[in-house]
Amino acid sequence: REEASVLVHGAEGTDTTLLVTALAQVILDPSCRTLAGFQGLLEREWIEAGHPFHLRCARSAYSHARLKQEAPLFLLFLDCVWQLSRQFPFSLEFGERLLLTLFDNAYASAYGTFLCNNVKERRVGREVGTALCLCKVKESTHSLWAWLNQPGEKKKYLNPLYSHNALVIWPSVEPQSIQLWQGLFFRWIRSSQHLDEAWAEIQRLVEGN
């Protein structure tokens, strides 16, 4: 509100610091609530800033990290964004499907976007014992963003109710305002058919207008 610069300091700046700064940008900056802007935010704040996905997503199909280093920080961020999308259903250009896709790809993916722990490892490699394991992620894998931004795929992740909101979105943090993200935590024990059909109908009506 005061348009003042703020310094957010953490021990290493790779976990809760990223969570706070990334979430603050979604709340404050309307460009970060667009599909392209949100991808840029993840690339800048989580991937380039060095969130250790290899260590934190230790149950990934590609990770051999010790479980004591596992921590669902990225999932917590996605959950917070989902809470924002529920409280402000017109203000985010993307929908729940994008958040679910990001969660899935952080733990097991055919793409290299969330591999390794930092930019250095992605470009060169990491030490495994006394040997250097070459990663070269960009040369050896495809980008998740390139796949998501294909016209046929991109349409699946857009929110048909989106209306640009230039204002700051202040979420309620009262206990009764926070809900369980059923789309993620209950998706294997309940059918999403009716919700998907309703979403498709909303999209059809919006496009018809």
N, C-alpha and C positions, 0 to 999 in steps of 0.2 A: 504493500500500500504506500510505503514511503519511497518506493523506487530506489532503494538502497542496495548496494552490493553486499553479498553475504558470503562468508567463507565457511564451508562445511569441512570439518577436519575429523578424520578417523585414524586409527592406528596405522593401517596400511592403505586405506582408501579403495579397497577392492570388494567390499561387501556391503555393510549397512550404509556407508557413505554413498555408494552408487545408488542404493535403494532410495535414499532420501532425496538426492539431487535429481534423479530421473523422475521420481514421482512428483516432485515440486514443479518440474518443467511441464509435465502433463497438465497439472492444475493451473499453472500460470500462463503458459504459452499456447495459444490456439493452434499454431502450426504443428505442434507436437501431437495434436489430437487428430491429425489427418493420417491417412495410411502411409504416405511417403515420409511425412515428418516423424511418425512413430518408428518407422524402420531406421531413419537417420538417428533418432535418439538412442535406439538399442545399439546401433553400430558405434556411435560415439561414446556413450556412457558405460556400456557393458562390455563390448567386444574390444574396442581400441583402448579403453581405460584399464583393461586387464582383469576383469572378473574371472577367477579361475574355474571355468566351467568343467574342466577335466577333473578337478578335485572335488568341487561342490556337488556335481551331478554324478556322484560315485557309483550309482547303480546303473549308469549308462551301459549300453552293450559294448561301448568302446573304451571303457575306463577300467583301470586296474588300481585305482587309488584306494588308500586305506579308508575304511568307513568312518573313522573318527574325524576325518576332514570333510565329511559330507555335510551339507547344509542347504536347505531349500530356499535360498535367498531369491533366486530368480522366480521361483514359483510364488513366493510371497509378493513380489512386485507385480506379477501378472494378476494375482488375486486382488491386489489393491486397485489395479486398473479396471478389473471387472466390476468391483464395487462402484467405481466412478461411473462406468457405463450404465450401471443399473440406476444410480441416482440421477444421472444426466443422460437419458437415452437418446437425445437429439444432438449431443455435443461431440461425440466421437464418430469419426468417419468409418471406423472399422467395427466389426462385431465380435461376438464371443468366439466364433470359429477361428479367427486369427489367433486369439490368445491360446486356444487349445492346440493349434498347430505349432505355435512357438514352444509351448511346454513339451509337446511330443518330440520336437526336433532337438530340444536341449538335452534330452536323455538318450534318444536313439534316432539317428538321422542318416539319410542317404546323401546329405549335403555337408559341406565342411565349415559352415558359418560358425557353429558353436564348438568346434573342436579346439583342443589345447587350452592353455591357461592364460596366454598373453600373446601379443603381436610377435614378439621375438620367436616364440615357439612355433607360431604358425608360419613364419617366414623361413626359419632355419631348422629348428628341431629342439629336442629336449634330451637331457642326459638320462640314460637308463643304465645304472651301475657305472661302469667305466666307458661305456659306448655312447655315441651320439645317435639318437634315433631321428632320422630326417623326416620332417613333416611336410614342408612345402605345400601347405594347404591350398593356396590359390592355384598352384600348378597341377595339383593332383585331384582336386575336388571341384564340384560346382557350387555356386552360391545359392542359398535358400531364397535370397531376395530376387534373383533373376527368375526363379521359378514362380514365386508369388506374384510377380509383376507382369506375368504373361496375361494378355487381355482375357483369355478364357478362365484363368485361375483367379485373377484379381477381383472379378465380379463376385466371386463366392464370399469374399471377405469384407465387402463393403456393407455399411449400415444403410438400408434404404430410408431410414428416418432422419438421417444426418442433415443438420442445418448449421451452417457456420456460426459459431458463437465466439465473438471477439473478447468476451468477458472472462474474467477469472472464474473458475468453477470451484466453489468452496464446499467440499463434501461434509456431510454430517458424520461424526465419529461416535455418536451415542451408541451404546450397546444394541439398542433395538433397530438401529439403522444398518448394522453389519449383518449380512446374511451368508449362509453357507453357499459356496459356489457349487451348486448341484450339477451343473453342466460338466464339471470336471470330476468331482468326487463321487458322484452317483451315476456317471455315464455308463458304467458297465452293469448296473443293476436296474436301470430303468430305460424305457424306450424314449427316444427323442423324436419319434415320428410326428406326433401332433405339433410339437414346437417347430420342427423343420417345415411342416406344411403351412403353419401360420406365418412363418417368416417368408416363405416363398410367395404366399398370397399378398403380404404387405408389399413385397418387392414388385409384384406384378401390378398392383394398384398404383404404386408410386410411378412406375414407368409409364403406365397408361395415361397418367395426368401430365 
